[in-house]
């Protein structure tokens, strides 16, 4: 039986989470996250936050 230590599972989980967020940001950038109200709000907040961050730099 192959047992991975808990920290190895955590590392794999963190990599999956990192990949998910990277792909999600790309879909937001391209406007491909959907047409529902929540998707529109998410794009709006993302774009406004991005603009504020660039302005504050």
C-alpha positions as CSV (number, residue, x, y, z in Angstrom):
1,X,0.0,0.0,0.0
2,X,1.4,3.4,-1.0
3,X,0.9,6.0,1.7
4,X,1.7,9.6,1.0
5,X,2.5,11.8,3.9
6,X,0.0,14.5,4.7
7,X,2.3,17.3,3.6
8,X,2.6,15.7,0.2
9,X,-1.2,15.7,-0.2
10,X,-1.3,19.3,0.9
11,X,1.4,20.2,-1.8
12,X,-0.6,18.4,-4.5
13,X,-3.8,20.2,-3.3
14,X,-2.1,23.5,-3.4
15,X,-0.9,22.9,-6.9
16,X,-4.4,22.0,-8.1
17,X,-5.7,25.2,-6.4
18,X,-3.0,27.3,-8.1
19,X,-3.8,25.8,-11.5
20,X,-7.5,26.4,-11.0
21,X,-7.1,30.0,-10.1
22,X,-4.7,30.6,-13.0
23,X,-7.2,29.2,-15.4
24,X,-10.0,31.1,-13.8
25,X,-8.2,34.4,-14.1
26,X,-7.5,33.6,-17.8
27,X,-11.2,33.0,-18.4
28,X,-12.0,36.3,-16.7
29,X,-9.5,38.1,-18.8
30,X,-11.0,36.6,-22.0
31,X,-14.6,37.2,-20.8
32,X,-15.3,33.4,-21.0
33,X,-16.6,32.8,-17.5
34,X,-20.3,32.9,-18.5
35,X,-23.2,35.2,-19.1
36,X,-25.1,34.9,-15.8
37,X,-25.5,37.7,-13.4
38,X,-22.8,36.4,-11.1
39,X,-20.3,36.0,-13.9
40,X,-21.0,39.5,-15.1
41,X,-20.5,40.9,-11.5
42,X,-17.3,38.8,-11.2
43,X,-15.9,40.3,-14.4
44,X,-16.9,43.8,-13.3
45,X,-15.3,43.5,-9.9
46,X,-12.2,41.9,-11.4
47,X,-11.8,44.6,-14.0
48,X,-12.4,47.5,-11.5
49,X,-10.0,45.9,-9.0
50,X,-7.4,45.5,-11.8
51,X,-7.8,49.1,-12.8
52,X,-7.5,50.3,-9.2
53,X,-4.4,48.3,-8.7
54,X,-2.8,49.7,-11.8
55,X,-3.8,53.2,-10.8
56,X,-2.3,52.8,-7.3
57,X,1.0,51.5,-8.6
